[in-house]
Structure formats: C-alpha cells, structure tokens
C-alpha cells in the first residue's frame, strides 16, 4: 500500500472517529438534559411522564415501556389521590409480579442489551412493532427491583451486547433514586391530607382539590357536583355508647360511602360526622342518583358495635352542582358557593325529617321537579 492510499484510509478513519465523537457528545448532552428534568420532577405524575414519554423523545427509539411493580396498588393510589387517572400514561404499565412478565427480571441487576426475541420479550411492550433490538434498564429502590424501562428499536444494531452500558446504568440509577424520593414525598404529603380515623381525605385536601377540579371543569366545560353527607342522630350514639362506638360508626360509614364512589371522586371527612364528596364530570341528576345509592347502602344493614349492640344508621344528604364555564366568579368564590349550597341543602334535609336527600338549584339551571326532594323517612 502506497503512502497516498494509507493517508486516505487514515483520513476516512479520522472522519469516522470524529463523527462518532460528535454523536457521543450529542448523546451525552441528551442524557444530562433528561437527568436534570427527572431530578427536577416534583410530583409522581411528572416523573412517570419524564421516565416514559420523555425518554422516548430523548432516545428517539421506536417504542418504550415503563414497567412498575405495584402489587399493593400503592403507586396507583398515590396517583388517584392527586386526581391523576392511571391511563394518563400511555407508556406506563403497573404489574403485580415482574417475574411473570419475564423470567429475566428474577436475576436482572444491570442494563441488558440484545436482540428482540419473539415471543420471549413480547410482554415487555404493549404492542411490539417490528422491534429488532432492545435495552432493559432495571429500576432499583433500596436494593429492590421495582420496575424496568424497556427501550425498543427496529434497528438490529441499535442495542447490542457489544455496546457499553455506562450511560444507561447511570440513567437507571437516577430514575430509581428519583422514583424513591418522589414516592416518599407523595406519601408524606398524603399523610398530612388524610383523616386518620376514616382514612378519607381531610378538609385541607378538599380545599386544595376543589380549585383544581373547578379549573378542570371550566377548561373542559363539564359540571362539578358536591354531596354533603351527615350521619343522623350521631350525638345519641356518642351519648349512649361512648366515643369509641362513635368512631367505629364513622369508620363503617366512610367505608360504605367509599364503596359507591368512582376512583375519580374525592371523598373527604369535612368535620365531625359530616362528609363532603366532590364528583367531577357529574351533573345534578347523576349526583342525586349517586346520593340515593349511598343512602340505600348506609341503610342496607345494621352496624354491629364491639359491645355486641347493633345500630341502624341513616344519613341526610345535600347535593349541589356548579357549571364554571357559565359563571364569571373566581374559582375560589365558585367553590365556596358550591359547598355552601350543598351545606344548605343538607340543613333542609335534616329539617325535613332526616334520612332524605335535598338539593340546591344552581343559578341558571332549571329545577328537577321529580328529584328536588327524595323523601325517605322510613328508618330515620
């Protein structure tokens, strides 16, 4: 080989090395940018979005799947407590057992890269689309595998066993740390917004969620309804059987109320024996039907106290509705009006004999003559 040809080959090699160096620098820049975004995530929703859709955009891969181990549905409950539906994350899947998804998870400690094999790796993605290579990044919190980030490519050479995994291992570590920190922060936040007796949310949480739900209702032009529920003659229970019996009744009442609600509904203990329920995307007629289901559920069977005594409990319910898109008031004013109307309707229900449902008609809406008052005095 003459000197001229040798120089040509060296120039080509140098050009290729330069190209790879630039490509690696760009990749490193994307890694750091994504890491900063993940580290700055303040909520669980933001983090899950960054670990799924965010990484999909950064890596420019053909598919991604974030698998989250959640056997007790704790993560899903944390999301629900913040009004975030589980299906809000198209690239996130919650599972009860990672080993059932793929046996590799039983021994996975570091990123694994290699060819996409069918059907062995089909369960790693919701709908694999002609994938040829994959990267599996284990998520580890406190030494335990809690999930994985699965990256899929239609390029067989995108992820191979010869590729270095330093960047991927670092990213997986950061994701695991962020997940643990954000989850713990959410737990602490929820604990400060939960009534310890009934395990429902407290009034402070209601105040926070009310403005959020009004904003959402206004944005999507949807109604928001509210129920105020009060246990009838509750003072007699405390006077006759003691406060421990009253606490037992409140726990059972909260359980029966919760059994009739959707995941998107916001159930709170407003104070004493009074409960407030926010019902997103629910109009007045639908709220009245739900109130009747709750009233029937409470009346369905007695509550058996620890003293061996059985009590037949009933509730009075006030219902109200607001349509933020029709109002001109500030959300805080609308929220106060919504609660005040439900509270007034509850007062009317108790004044009219208890064990019944009343509602306050919002301004600008026609009255429902057949459902303005659900009179159920039996058992009051």
C-alpha positions in Angstrom: 0.0 0.0 0.0 1.5 3.3 -1.0 1.6 6.4 1.2 -1.2 8.2 -0.6 -3.6 5.3 -0.1 -2.6 4.9 3.5 -3.3 8.6 4.1 -6.7 8.3 2.5 -7.6 5.4 4.8 -6.4 7.3 7.8 -8.5 10.4 6.9 -11.6 8.2 6.5 -10.9 6.6 9.9 -10.4 10.0 11.5 -13.6 11.3 9.9 -15.5 8.3 11.3 -14.0 8.8 14.7 -14.9 12.4 14.6 -18.4 11.6 13.6 -18.7 9.1 16.5 -17.3 11.7 18.9 -19.8 14.3 17.9 -22.6 11.7 18.1 -21.5 10.6 21.6 -21.3 14.3 22.7 -24.8 14.8 21.5 -26.0 11.7 23.2 -24.2 12.8 26.4 -26.0 16.1 26.2 -29.4 14.5 25.8 -28.6 12.3 28.8 -27.7 15.2 31.0 -30.7 17.2 29.9 -33.0 14.3 30.7 -31.3 13.6 34.0 -31.9 17.3 35.0 -35.6 17.0 34.0 -36.0 13.8 36.1 -34.2 15.3 39.1 -36.4 18.4 39.0 -39.7 16.4 38.9 -41.8 17.5 41.9 -44.7 15.1 41.5 -45.1 11.4 40.7 -47.1 12.3 37.6 -44.3 14.5 36.3 -41.7 11.8 37.0 -43.6 9.0 35.3 -44.2 11.1 32.2 -40.4 12.0 32.1 -39.4 8.4 32.5 -41.7 7.2 29.7 -42.7 9.8 27.1 -39.7 12.0 27.9 -37.2 9.2 27.4 -39.0 8.1 24.2 -38.3 11.6 22.7 -34.7 11.8 24.0 -33.6 8.4 22.8 -35.6 8.6 19.5 -36.5 4.9 19.8 -39.4 3.2 18.2 -41.0 2.0 21.4 -40.7 2.3 25.1 -42.5 0.7 28.1 -42.1 1.6 31.7 -43.0 -1.3 33.9 -43.8 -0.5 37.5 -44.0 -3.2 40.2 -47.1 -2.2 42.2 -48.6 -5.3 43.9 -50.5 -3.4 46.6 -51.6 -0.6 44.1 -49.9 1.9 46.3 -48.5 3.9 43.3 -51.8 3.9 41.6 -53.5 5.1 44.8 -51.0 7.9 45.1 -51.8 9.0 41.5 -55.5 8.7 42.2 -55.2 10.8 45.4 -53.9 13.6 43.1 -56.7 13.2 40.7 -54.5 11.6 38.0 -56.0 8.6 36.2 -53.7 5.6 35.7 -54.4 5.6 32.0 -52.9 9.1 31.7 -49.6 7.5 30.9 -49.7 5.5 27.6 -46.2 4.1 28.0 -46.5 3.0 31.7 -47.8 -0.3 32.9 -48.4 -1.4 36.5 -47.8 -5.0 37.3 -48.1 -7.3 40.3 -45.2 -9.5 39.6 -42.3 -8.8 37.3 -41.2 -12.4 37.1 -44.5 -13.3 35.4 -43.7 -10.7 32.7 -40.3 -12.2 32.0 -38.0 -14.6 33.9 -35.0 -12.3 33.2 -36.3 -10.0 35.9 -35.5 -12.6 38.5 -31.8 -12.0 38.1 -31.6 -8.6 36.4 -29.2 -6.3 38.2 -27.8 -4.1 35.4 -28.9 -3.0 31.9 -29.3 -5.8 29.3 -28.9 -5.1 25.6 -29.6 -7.5 22.8 -31.8 -8.8 20.0 -35.6 -8.7 20.4 -36.7 -12.3 20.5 -40.3 -13.3 19.9 -42.2 -14.4 21.9 -39.8 -14.2 24.8 -39.8 -10.4 25.0 -43.3 -9.7 23.7 -44.7 -8.9 27.2 -42.1 -6.2 27.7 -44.1 -3.9 25.4 -47.8 -3.4 25.0 -47.7 -3.8 21.2 -44.3 -4.6 19.8 -43.9 -3.0 16.4 -41.3 -5.0 14.3 -38.7 -4.5 17.0 -35.2 -5.9 16.3 -33.2 -4.9 19.4 -34.0 -3.8 23.0 -32.4 -2.4 26.1 -33.8 -3.3 29.5 -32.9 -0.9 32.3 -33.7 -2.2 35.8 -35.1 0.3 38.3 -33.8 -0.4 41.8 -35.0 1.3 45.0 -33.5 0.4 48.4 -31.8 -2.6 46.8 -35.0 -4.0 45.4 -36.1 -4.3 41.8 -39.2 -2.2 41.4 -39.6 -1.9 37.6 -37.8 -1.5 34.3 -37.5 0.9 31.4 -37.7 -1.1 28.2 -36.4 0.6 25.0 -37.2 -1.0 21.7 -35.7 -0.3 18.2 -36.4 -1.5 14.7 -32.7 -1.3 14.1 -30.9 -4.6 14.9 -27.7 -2.7 15.6 -29.2 0.0 17.9 -28.8 -2.1 21.1 -26.3 -5.0 21.0 -24.4 -6.9 23.7 -21.2 -5.2 22.4 -22.5 -1.7 23.4 -21.2 -0.1 26.5 -23.9 0.4 29.2 -22.4 3.0 31.4 -24.8 5.8 30.4 -27.8 3.5 30.6 -26.8 2.2 34.1 -26.3 5.8 35.3 -29.7 6.8 33.9 -31.4 3.7 35.5 -29.8 4.6 38.9 -31.0 8.2 38.7 -34.5 7.0 37.8 -34.6 4.7 40.7 -33.4 7.4 43.2 -35.9 9.9 41.8 -38.8 7.3 42.0 -38.0 6.6 45.6 -37.7 10.2 46.6 -40.9 11.4 44.8 -42.9 8.4 46.1 -41.8 9.1 49.7 -42.6 12.8 49.3 -46.1 11.9 48.0 -46.6 9.5 50.9 -45.7 12.3 53.4 -48.0 14.8 51.6 -50.9 12.4 51.5 -50.4 11.5 55.2 -50.8 15.2 56.1 -54.0 15.4 54.0 -55.7 12.3 55.3 -58.1 11.8 58.2 -56.5 9.1 60.4 -59.9 7.7 61.7 -61.7 7.2 58.4 -58.7 7.1 56.1 -60.6 9.5 53.9 -59.0 12.9 52.8 -59.4 15.8 55.2 -60.8 19.3 54.8 -57.4 20.7 53.9 -57.2 18.3 51.0 -60.7 19.2 49.9 -59.8 22.9 49.7 -56.8 22.1 47.5 -58.6 19.8 45.2 -61.7 21.9 44.9 -59.9 24.7 43.0 -58.2 22.1 40.8 -61.4 20.4 39.9 -63.2 23.7 39.2 -60.3 24.7 36.9 -60.6 21.4 35.1 -64.4 21.6 34.8 -64.1 25.1 33.4 -61.4 24.1 30.9 -63.3 21.1 29.6 -66.8 22.6 30.0 -68.0 19.9 32.4 -70.2 20.1 35.5 -68.9 19.5 39.0 -71.2 18.3 41.8 -70.9 18.1 45.5 -72.5 15.9 48.2 -72.7 16.8 51.9 -73.5 13.7 54.0 -74.3 13.8 57.7 -75.0 10.8 60.0 -78.4 11.2 61.5 -78.7 11.4 65.3 -75.0 10.8 65.7 -74.8 12.6 69.1 -77.1 9.9 70.6 -74.5 7.2 69.6 -71.7 9.0 71.5 -74.0 9.7 74.5 -75.4 6.2 74.8 -72.4 4.1 73.8 -69.4 6.3 74.1 -66.9 7.9 71.7 -65.2 4.6 70.8 -68.5 3.4 69.4 -68.9 6.7 67.6 -65.5 6.2 66.0 -66.5 2.7 64.9 -69.6 4.0 63.3 -67.7 6.7 61.4 -65.2 4.2 60.1 -68.0 2.0 58.8 -69.9 4.9 57.4 -66.8 6.1 55.5 -66.4 2.5 54.2 -70.0 2.3 52.9 -69.7 5.8 51.3 -66.5 4.9 49.5 -67.9 1.6 48.2 -70.3 3.6 45.9 -67.7 6.1 44.5 -65.5 6.1 41.4 -61.8 6.4 41.6 -62.1 10.0 40.3 -64.4 11.1 43.0 -62.9 13.0 46.0 -64.2 11.7 49.4 -63.4 13.8 52.5 -64.3 13.9 56.1 -65.4 17.5 56.4 -65.7 17.5 60.2 -67.3 15.5 63.0 -69.9 13.2 61.4 -70.1 15.2 58.2 -68.6 14.1 54.9 -68.1 16.1 51.6 -67.8 14.4 48.3 -66.6 16.1 45.0 -68.0 14.5 41.9 -66.1 15.6 38.7 -67.9 15.3 35.4 -71.2 14.8 37.2 -74.3 16.8 36.7 -77.1 17.3 39.2 -79.3 14.4 38.1 -76.4 12.0 38.2 -75.3 13.3 41.7 -78.8 12.8 43.0 -78.8 9.2 41.8 -75.4 8.6 43.5 -76.7 10.2 46.7 -79.6 7.8 46.7 -77.3 4.8 46.2 -75.2 6.0 49.2 -78.3 6.4 51.3 -79.5 2.9 50.5 -76.1 1.4 51.1 -75.9 3.0 54.6 -79.4 1.7 55.3 -78.8 -1.7 53.9 -77.7 -3.4 57.1 -77.0 -2.5 60.7 -73.7 -1.6 62.2 -72.5 -4.1 64.9 -70.6 -2.4 67.7 -67.9 -4.1 69.7 -70.3 -4.1 72.7 -72.5 -6.5 70.8 -75.1 -3.9 70.0 -76.4 -3.3 66.5 -77.4 0.1 65.2 -79.5 1.0 62.2 -77.8 4.1 60.7 -79.3 6.6 58.3 -77.8 9.7 56.6 -79.1 13.0 55.3 -77.6 14.3 52.1 -77.4 17.7 50.5 -76.5 18.0 46.8 -75.3 20.9 44.7 -73.8 21.5 41.2 -71.8 24.2 39.5 -71.0 24.9 35.9 -67.8 27.0 35.9 -68.0 27.8 32.2 -71.3 29.7 32.8 -70.1 31.7 35.8 -68.0 34.8 35.9 -66.8 34.4 39.5 -63.3 33.4 40.6 -62.8 29.7 41.2 -62.4 30.2 44.9 -65.8 32.0 45.0 -67.4 29.3 42.9 -66.0 26.6 45.2 -67.3 28.3 48.3 -70.7 28.7 46.7 -70.8 25.0 45.7 -70.0 23.9 49.3 -72.4 26.4 50.8 -75.3 25.2 48.5 -74.6 21.6 49.5 -74.5 22.5 53.1 -77.8 24.4 52.9 -79.4 21.5 51.1 -78.2 19.2 53.9 -79.7 21.6 56.5 -83.0 21.4 54.7 -82.9 17.6 54.5 -82.3 17.4 58.3 -85.0 19.9 59.0 -87.5 18.0 56.9 -87.1 14.8 58.9 -83.6 13.3 58.0 -82.8 10.1 56.1 -83.5 12.0 52.9 -81.9 14.0 50.0 -82.3 17.6 49.1 -80.6 19.8 46.6 -80.0 23.4 45.9 -80.7 24.5 42.3 -77.7 26.4 40.8 -78.4 29.7 39.2 -79.3 29.5 35.5 -80.4 25.8 35.7 -84.0 24.5 35.7 -85.3 22.7 38.8 -85.7 18.9 38.6 -89.3 18.6 39.8 -89.0 14.8 40.2 -85.8 14.9 42.2 -85.8 18.1 44.1 -86.5 16.1 47.3 -86.0 12.4 47.8 -88.2 11.8 50.9 -87.1 8.6 52.7 -88.3 9.0 56.2 -88.5 5.2 56.8 -85.9 4.3 59.4 -85.0 7.9 60.2 
